[in-house]
Amino acid sequence: GMSKEDLISNLGTVARSGTTNFIKALSEGESNDVNMIGMFGVGFYSTFLVADRVSVASKSNDSDTQFIWESLNGEANFHVGPDPRGNSLGRGTEITLHLKEDSDEYLSPHKLKELIRHYSEFVTHPVSLRQIKTIQVPKEVSATEDEEPKEDGDEDDIEISDEEEEAEPEMEEVTTYEYEQINTDPAIWAREKDSIADDEYQEFFSVISKGDGGDAEDWTHFNAE
């Protein structure tokens, strides 16, 4: 996690120096070419391509307070202060994108999976996506609902059958949340070269060259200690 000073140093400096120029150049260009991000060294600020506002909450082990950094799209300033939610993270960092109206496609789990697989396929750090699922489960019946009041004389009218069929339980929908790791394939350099097809090498080259280098002419795969 980051302290208040870390947030200002790591994010604020870029906000003052690069964001305004980046947004200006992007708006003046003939097309919104995301490769322009590298020209300004503001990879984090590529979030403003799809967000009107970005919030970064972080809790450092060196501080008892959780802080939140926030900046609006196109502004050269930012705001840092104690998070009004308190210490909700324990430790670590949480980035929240407040999406533009025309960027709701990035709310689709299918779109997010596609992006994660494309850009994180060769990343060893696990990237997980929270899945929302609705399942059918037997409805819980309380003891008071399960026991019906008996009238006098009912004991004498009870018939016991060996073939008595159990009634099907009443079902109800329950919403569950679980995380699914998307980039499950091991990094290409962590695999044996005999198990890697030529297409996989070409795809790896396309990722690291950002698609600008065409096909790789040749490659060498070896292990060294």
C-alpha positions in Angstrom: 0.0 0.0 0.0 0.9 3.7 -0.3 1.0 6.5 2.3 -0.2 10.0 1.5 3.3 11.0 0.6 3.6 7.9 -1.8 0.4 8.8 -3.5 1.5 12.4 -4.1 5.0 11.2 -5.3 3.9 8.3 -7.5 0.7 9.7 -8.9 0.6 13.4 -8.3 3.9 14.2 -10.2 2.6 12.5 -13.3 -0.7 14.3 -13.0 1.0 17.7 -13.0 3.5 16.9 -15.8 1.9 14.5 -18.2 -1.8 14.3 -18.1 -2.7 17.7 -19.6 -0.3 17.2 -22.5 -1.5 13.7 -23.0 -5.2 14.6 -23.2 -4.4 17.6 -25.4 -2.4 15.6 -27.9 -5.0 12.9 -27.9 -7.9 15.3 -28.6 -5.9 17.1 -31.4 -4.9 13.8 -33.1 -6.8 12.4 -36.0 -7.6 9.2 -34.1 -7.5 8.1 -30.5 -4.4 6.1 -30.8 -3.7 4.5 -27.4 -0.1 3.9 -28.4 0.4 7.7 -27.8 0.3 6.9 -24.1 3.9 5.7 -24.2 5.1 9.0 -25.6 4.2 10.7 -22.4 5.1 7.9 -20.0 1.7 8.0 -18.3 0.5 4.4 -18.5 -1.6 4.8 -15.4 -3.4 7.8 -17.0 -4.6 5.6 -19.8 -7.5 5.0 -17.5 -8.9 8.4 -18.5 -9.5 7.1 -22.0 -12.6 5.4 -20.5 -13.1 7.2 -17.1 -14.3 10.6 -16.1 -12.8 10.2 -12.7 -10.3 7.9 -11.1 -10.0 7.2 -7.4 -7.1 5.4 -5.8 -7.5 4.2 -2.2 -4.4 2.9 -0.4 -3.4 1.7 3.0 0.3 1.5 3.9 1.7 -0.6 6.8 3.6 2.5 7.8 0.5 4.5 8.4 -2.6 4.0 10.5 -4.8 6.0 8.1 -6.1 4.9 4.7 -5.8 7.7 2.1 -7.6 8.3 -1.2 -6.2 10.0 -4.2 -8.6 11.4 -6.9 -8.4 13.2 -10.2 -10.8 14.3 -12.8 -10.4 13.7 -16.6 -8.3 16.4 -18.2 -7.4 18.3 -15.0 -3.8 19.0 -14.1 -4.6 18.9 -10.3 -5.6 16.1 -7.9 -6.9 15.7 -4.4 -5.5 13.5 -1.6 -6.9 13.0 1.9 -8.1 10.5 4.5 -10.5 8.0 3.1 -14.0 8.8 4.6 -14.7 5.0 4.5 -12.0 4.4 7.1 -9.6 1.5 6.9 -11.6 -0.7 4.5 -8.6 -2.3 2.8 -6.4 -3.4 5.8 -3.5 -3.0 3.4 -2.9 -2.7 -0.3 -4.3 -0.5 -3.0 -7.7 -0.2 -4.7 -8.3 1.6 -8.1 -11.8 2.7 -9.0 -12.7 3.9 -12.5 -15.8 6.0 -12.8 -16.6 5.2 -16.4 -17.7 7.6 -19.1 -21.2 7.1 -20.5 -19.9 5.8 -23.8 -17.6 3.3 -22.1 -20.1 0.9 -20.5 -18.9 -1.9 -22.6 -16.1 -2.3 -20.1 -18.7 -3.4 -17.5 -19.1 -6.6 -19.5 -17.4 -9.6 -18.0 -16.8 -11.0 -21.5 -15.0 -7.7 -22.5 -12.9 -7.7 -19.3 -11.9 -11.4 -19.9 -10.9 -10.5 -23.4 -8.7 -7.6 -22.3 -7.1 -9.6 -19.4 -6.3 -12.5 -21.6 -4.8 -10.3 -24.3 -2.7 -8.0 -22.1 -1.9 -10.3 -19.2 -1.4 -13.6 -20.9 2.3 -13.5 -20.3 2.2 -11.9 -16.8 3.1 -14.2 -14.0 1.0 -12.3 -11.4 -2.5 -13.7 -11.2 -5.3 -11.5 -12.5 -8.8 -12.5 -11.2 -12.2 -11.3 -12.1 -15.1 -11.3 -9.7 -18.0 -13.3 -11.1 -21.6 -12.8 -10.2 -23.7 -15.9 -10.5 -27.3 -16.8 -9.6 -27.9 -20.4 -8.5 -30.9 -22.4 -7.3 -30.7 -23.8 -3.8 -33.3 -25.5 -1.5 -35.1 -22.9 0.5 -34.5 -23.1 4.2 -37.6 -23.8 6.2 -37.6 -22.8 9.9 -38.6 -25.2 12.6 -41.8 -23.4 13.3 -42.9 -23.5 9.6 -42.0 -27.2 9.3 -44.1 -28.3 12.3 -47.8 -27.9 11.7 -50.1 -27.9 14.8 -51.8 -31.2 15.5 -55.4 -31.6 16.4 -56.7 -34.0 19.0 -57.1 -37.5 17.7 -54.5 -37.0 14.9 -52.2 -39.7 16.4 -54.8 -42.4 15.7 -55.2 -41.4 12.1 -51.5 -41.5 11.1 -50.7 -44.0 8.4 -47.1 -45.2 7.9 -46.1 -46.2 4.4 -42.7 -47.7 3.4 -43.1 -46.2 -0.1 -43.8 -42.7 1.1 -42.3 -40.2 -1.4 -40.4 -37.3 -0.2 -41.8 -33.9 -1.4 -39.4 -31.9 -3.6 -37.9 -29.0 -1.7 -38.9 -25.5 -2.6 -36.1 -23.7 -4.4 -35.0 -20.1 -4.3 -32.5 -18.0 -6.2 -29.3 -17.0 -4.5 -26.7 -14.5 -5.8 -23.1 -15.6 -5.2 -19.8 -13.8 -5.8 -16.6 -15.6 -6.5 -13.2 -14.7 -8.1 -12.0 -16.5 -11.2 -8.3 -16.3 -12.3 -8.3 -15.4 -15.9 -4.6 -15.7 -16.9 -4.1 -19.3 -15.8 -1.6 -20.2 -18.5 2.0 -20.2 -17.4 4.3 -17.5 -18.9 5.9 -18.6 -22.1 9.4 -18.4 -20.7 8.4 -20.7 -17.8 7.5 -23.5 -20.2 9.6 -26.1 -22.0 10.4 -25.0 -25.5 9.2 -28.3 -27.0 5.7 -27.6 -25.7 5.4 -24.2 -27.4 4.1 -23.8 -30.9 5.4 -21.3 -33.4 2.1 -19.4 -33.3 2.6 -18.9 -29.5 6.0 -17.3 -30.1 4.6 -15.0 -32.7 1.7 -14.0 -30.4 4.2 -13.3 -27.6 6.3 -11.1 -30.0 3.1 -9.3 -31.1 2.4 -8.4 -27.4 5.8 -7.2 -26.5 6.2 -5.2 -29.7 2.6 -3.8 -29.3 1.7 -5.2 -32.8 4.0 -2.7 -34.6 6.8 -5.1 -35.5 5.1 -7.5 -37.8 6.1 -11.2 -37.5 9.3 -12.3 -35.8 11.9 -13.5 -38.2 13.5 -15.9 -35.7 13.8 -16.6 -32.0 15.9 -18.5 -29.5 14.6 -20.2 -26.4 17.1 -21.4 -23.8 17.4 -21.9 -20.0 20.3 -20.4 -18.1 21.3 -20.5 -14.4 
